[in-house]
Amino acid sequence: MGRFLVGAVAVVVGLFVVGAIAAWVFHALLSVLGYLIVGALVVGGGLWLYGRAKRGLGSTRNQRRLEAGLTTWRQRNR
């Protein structure tokens, strides 16, 4: 009976230790994944905002091209 009790306690303690380690590893992996997702969103949002600002300012060449196209359209559609 004593051997069975020691074996049963060893199995329970072993399962507890393995479960605690697995929970710690799972939590660490999810934390890293969460940080990666937040970082990707921040970098992607920054790039998107940069592109919008750059496009909003426009270059003088692009502005002249648009104005020339608008002038041509107005002349054709009098």
C-alpha positions as CSV (number, residue, x, y, z in Angstrom):
1,M,0.0,0.0,0.0
2,G,2.9,2.4,0.8
3,R,4.4,2.0,-2.7
4,F,1.1,2.7,-4.3
5,L,0.6,5.9,-2.3
6,V,4.1,7.1,-3.1
7,G,3.6,6.3,-6.8
8,A,0.3,8.1,-6.9
9,V,1.7,11.2,-5.2
10,A,4.6,11.2,-7.6
11,V,2.3,11.0,-10.6
12,V,0.1,13.9,-9.2
13,V,3.2,16.0,-8.4
14,G,4.7,15.2,-11.8
15,L,1.4,16.2,-13.6
16,F,1.3,19.4,-11.6
17,V,4.9,20.3,-12.5
18,V,4.4,19.5,-16.2
19,G,1.1,21.5,-16.2
20,A,2.7,24.5,-14.5
21,I,5.6,24.5,-17.0
22,A,3.2,24.1,-20.0
23,A,1.1,27.0,-18.7
24,W,4.2,29.2,-18.3
25,V,5.4,28.4,-21.8
26,F,1.9,28.9,-23.3
27,H,1.6,32.3,-21.5
28,A,5.1,33.4,-22.7
29,L,4.3,32.4,-26.3
30,L,1.0,34.2,-26.3
31,S,2.6,37.3,-24.8
32,V,5.3,37.4,-27.5
33,L,2.6,36.9,-30.1
34,G,0.6,39.7,-28.7
35,Y,3.6,42.0,-28.7
36,L,4.4,41.1,-32.3
37,I,0.8,41.8,-33.4
38,V,0.8,45.2,-31.6
39,G,4.2,46.1,-33.0
40,A,3.0,45.2,-36.5
41,L,-0.1,47.3,-36.1
42,V,1.9,50.3,-34.9
43,V,4.5,50.0,-37.7
44,G,1.8,49.4,-40.4
45,G,-0.3,52.3,-39.1
46,G,2.8,54.6,-39.1
47,L,3.6,53.6,-42.7
48,W,0.0,54.2,-43.8
49,L,0.0,57.6,-42.2
50,Y,3.3,58.5,-43.8
51,G,2.0,57.5,-47.2
52,R,-1.2,59.5,-46.7
53,A,0.7,62.6,-45.6
54,K,3.2,62.2,-48.5
55,R,0.4,61.8,-51.0
56,G,-1.5,64.7,-49.5
57,L,1.4,67.1,-49.9
58,G,1.8,66.2,-53.5
59,S,4.8,67.0,-55.6
60,T,4.7,70.1,-57.9
61,R,5.2,67.8,-60.9
62,N,2.2,65.8,-60.0
63,Q,0.1,68.9,-59.3
64,R,1.1,70.4,-62.7
65,R,0.2,67.1,-64.4
66,L,-3.2,67.1,-62.8
67,E,-3.9,70.7,-63.7
68,A,-2.8,70.1,-67.3
69,G,-5.2,67.1,-67.5
70,L,-8.0,69.2,-66.1
71,T,-7.4,72.0,-68.6
72,T,-7.4,69.5,-71.5
73,W,-10.7,68.0,-70.2
74,R,-12.3,71.5,-69.9
75,Q,-11.2,72.4,-73.5
76,R,-12.7,69.2,-74.9
77,N,-15.9,69.6,-73.0
78,R,-16.9,73.2,-73.6
